[in-house]
Amino acid sequence: MSDFWKEQAAYWPIAALAPMDWYTDSAYRQIVKKINPKVVCFSEFYSADWIVHSKFLANSVLPHHESEKPLIIQIFWKDPEMFKKAAIIIESYWVAWIDVNMWCPAKKVVQSWHWSSLMINVDTAFKIIEEMSKAVKIPVSVKTRLGYNDADNLIEFAKWLENAWAKLITVHWRTYKQAFTWEADWNMIYELKKNIWIPVIWNWDVLNYDDWMKKLQNLDWFMIWRKSFGNPWSFLPWSKIPSMNERLEIMEEHSRLLIELKWRKWALESRKNLVQYLFGFPWVKEFRSQLVRVETFEDVQKVLKDIRNNV
Ligand SMILES: Cc1cc2nc3c(=O)[nH]c(=O)nc-3n(C[C@H](O)[C@H](O)[C@H](O)COP(=O)(O)O)c2cc1C
């Protein structure tokens, strides 16, 4: 086990913030780490081609705050050479490890042999991981699905990736065909873990602390997205529920971080994130509709102050 994994093992069971296009940016990752510094954060997905060909774009997504470490950058593309070049660039930004997206089910990209189509294009999948692992010192991991049409090849595919030097695998409990529907067969993931050496992350529908302890069993980590959106406290053990004041403080901090990160796009980003923190509180309905119209940071502060005065 490398020092990196030994360090992470001290945090067992490890909670990971799932990669999420348009959401798991540096601002949200800093918020999650502020609430629980032990969470390991995955970035949104970025195109390997994009990182290789645009210094400007690489510079806008790869630098990160000290508190986000160890950060995982997730990338997608289709040919091993581009993955390798991107991996070398990513490593130079002090990223902890690189995750390859073999998860995404979007039809357009699957048809062009990106993303989850790599589950049925296993030679390319192998080469991608092998080439990247040879090119960089940091670990390379994979996020994938139960399978493409069915789950029959899961163990074989995972072993294949392990042989290519993947250091960890995250499995989302849906096949490509199932997309976001159907009740998963959980036993398959425990079976998978018995058959491979590398750490396995459970991903799908983790609800709260009790739920993750129940699902973890022989697995190493778990990963959450939907239940953490607007609720970064879902990463705290014992399913802590924050007071409204704590919630409002975090909302203000999130908005402030978005200003630093997104500049002109700040207002749009703030609106979509902030309303989510107030989901499930019927008495703040009126304030939620004010939050989707904020134009300045002072507008945000005013709405938060009004909520505080109404608690
Ligand atoms: C709108 C949307 C965007 C997503 N973006 C990514 C992504 O960039 N990379 C990735 O691997 N998974 C992505 N996911 C999948 C999530 O990481 C996660 O696998 C999924 O939401 C299931 O976990 P949950 O049940 O905790 O929500 C995305 C999911 C949604 C709904």
The ligand as a Tripos MOL2 file, in Angstrom:
@<TRIPOS>MOLECULE
LIG
   31    33     1     0     0
SMALL
NO_CHARGES

@<TRIPOS>ATOM
      1 C1        -26.7180   16.0310  -13.5760 C.3       1 LIG1
      2 C2        -25.6960   15.0010  -13.1740 C.ar      1 LIG1
      3 C3        -24.3410   15.2200  -13.4810 C.ar      1 LIG1
      4 C4        -23.3730   14.2620  -13.1460 C.ar      1 LIG1
      5 N1        -22.0590   14.4950  -13.4530 N.ar      1 LIG1
      6 C5        -21.1580   13.4820  -13.2560 C.ar      1 LIG1
      7 C6        -19.7900   13.6250  -13.6380 C.ar      1 LIG1
      8 O1        -19.3370   14.6960  -14.0760 O.2       1 LIG1
      9 N2        -18.9720   12.5410  -13.4820 N.ar      1 LIG1
     10 C7        -19.4110   11.3500  -12.9480 C.ar      1 LIG1
     11 O2        -18.6630   10.3770  -12.8490 O.2       1 LIG1
     12 N3        -20.6760   11.2360  -12.4930 N.ar      1 LIG1
     13 C8        -21.5490   12.2580  -12.6340 C.ar      1 LIG1
     14 N4        -22.8230   12.1110  -12.1730 N.ar      1 LIG1
     15 C9        -23.2140   10.9050  -11.4100 C.3       1 LIG1
     16 C10       -22.9690   11.0890   -9.9190 C.3       1 LIG1
     17 O3        -21.5950   11.2410   -9.6400 O.3       1 LIG1
     18 C11       -23.4680    9.8300   -9.1520 C.3       1 LIG1
     19 O4        -22.8770    8.6880   -9.7310 O.3       1 LIG1
     20 C12       -24.9830    9.6700   -9.2250 C.3       1 LIG1
     21 O5        -25.6570   10.8970   -8.9430 O.3       1 LIG1
     22 C13       -25.4510    8.5870   -8.2210 C.3       1 LIG1
     23 O6        -25.0720    8.9170   -6.8940 O.3       1 LIG1
     24 P1        -26.1880    9.4300   -5.8310 P.3       1 LIG1
     25 O7        -27.2030    8.3510   -5.7630 O.co2     1 LIG1
     26 O8        -25.4640    9.6760   -4.5310 O.co2     1 LIG1
     27 O9        -26.7650   10.7130   -6.4230 O.co2     1 LIG1
     28 C14       -23.7720   13.0790  -12.4720 C.ar      1 LIG1
     29 C15       -25.1280   12.8980  -12.1190 C.ar      1 LIG1
     30 C16       -26.0870   13.8410  -12.4590 C.ar      1 LIG1
     31 C17       -27.5180   13.6310  -12.0350 C.3       1 LIG1
@<TRIPOS>BOND
     1     1     2 1
     2     2     3 ar
     3     2    30 ar
     4     3     4 ar
     5     4     5 ar
     6     4    28 ar
     7     5     6 ar
     8     6     7 ar
     9     6    13 1
    10     7     8 2
    11     7     9 ar
    12     9    10 ar
    13    10    11 2
    14    10    12 ar
    15    12    13 ar
    16    13    14 ar
    17    14    15 1
    18    14    28 ar
    19    15    16 1
    20    16    17 1
    21    16    18 1
    22    18    19 1
    23    18    20 1
    24    20    21 1
    25    20    22 1
    26    22    23 1
    27    23    24 1
    28    24    25 2
    29    24    26 1
    30    24    27 1
    31    28    29 ar
    32    29    30 ar
    33    30    31 1
@<TRIPOS>SUBSTRUCTURE
     1 LIG1         1 GROUP 0 **** ****
